[in-house]
Amino acid sequence: MAQPGLLWVNSQIIKPDSITPENFNKWYNEVHIPDILATSEFKSGFRYKSIDPNSDRPYLAVYPVSDVDWLGSKEFTSIPV
């Protein structure tokens, strides 16, 4: 039986001299999200940015899944990051 759930991903820019927040967001929106939505499981996703300037992981992405077991699949682990 399928068990629905959420994939919750917190992230941060760890090398700010290598990538700007603008470039990170451009990559996330224009490359990573299309890669995610091209899978058989993900139909939507939601992105947030903390308003707390001291947040250690200011970016959050949440993706509903119809079956959390899919997160162990080859298709999921093949998504480029």
C-alpha positions in Angstrom: 0.0 0.0 0.0 1.3 3.4 -1.0 2.2 5.8 1.8 2.0 9.4 0.8 4.3 12.0 2.3 6.5 15.0 1.7 10.1 15.3 0.7 11.5 18.3 2.7 14.8 19.7 1.5 16.7 22.5 3.4 19.7 24.0 1.7 22.2 26.7 1.9 25.0 28.2 -0.2 28.2 26.9 1.3 30.6 28.6 -1.1 29.3 32.2 -1.5 32.4 33.2 -3.5 31.6 30.5 -6.1 27.9 31.1 -6.5 25.6 34.0 -5.8 22.1 33.6 -4.4 20.8 34.9 -7.8 22.7 32.1 -9.7 21.6 29.5 -7.2 18.0 30.4 -7.6 18.3 30.6 -11.3 19.8 27.1 -11.4 17.2 25.8 -9.0 14.3 27.3 -10.9 15.5 26.7 -14.4 17.4 23.4 -14.2 16.8 21.5 -11.0 13.0 21.9 -10.7 12.5 20.9 -14.4 14.6 17.8 -13.7 12.5 17.0 -10.6 9.2 17.5 -12.5 10.3 15.3 -15.3 10.2 12.2 -13.1 7.2 10.0 -12.8 6.4 10.9 -9.2 6.8 14.6 -8.6 3.8 16.7 -9.9 4.5 19.9 -7.9 6.9 21.5 -5.5 7.1 24.5 -3.3 10.1 26.7 -2.5 10.5 29.1 0.4 13.2 31.4 1.6 13.6 32.3 5.3 13.1 36.0 6.2 15.5 35.4 9.1 18.8 36.9 8.0 20.6 34.6 10.5 19.1 31.4 9.2 21.8 28.7 8.6 19.7 27.0 5.9 17.5 29.7 4.4 16.2 27.7 1.5 13.4 25.2 1.8 11.8 23.0 -0.9 8.8 20.7 -0.3 7.7 18.1 -2.7 4.5 16.0 -2.2 5.0 12.3 -3.0 2.2 9.7 -3.4 4.5 6.9 -2.1 7.5 7.6 0.1 9.0 4.2 -1.0 9.6 5.8 -4.4 12.3 8.0 -2.7 14.5 4.9 -2.6 14.1 4.2 -6.3 16.7 4.4 -9.0 14.7 7.1 -10.8 14.8 9.3 -7.6 18.5 8.8 -7.0 19.2 9.6 -10.7 18.0 13.1 -10.4 21.0 15.4 -11.0 22.0 17.6 -8.1 
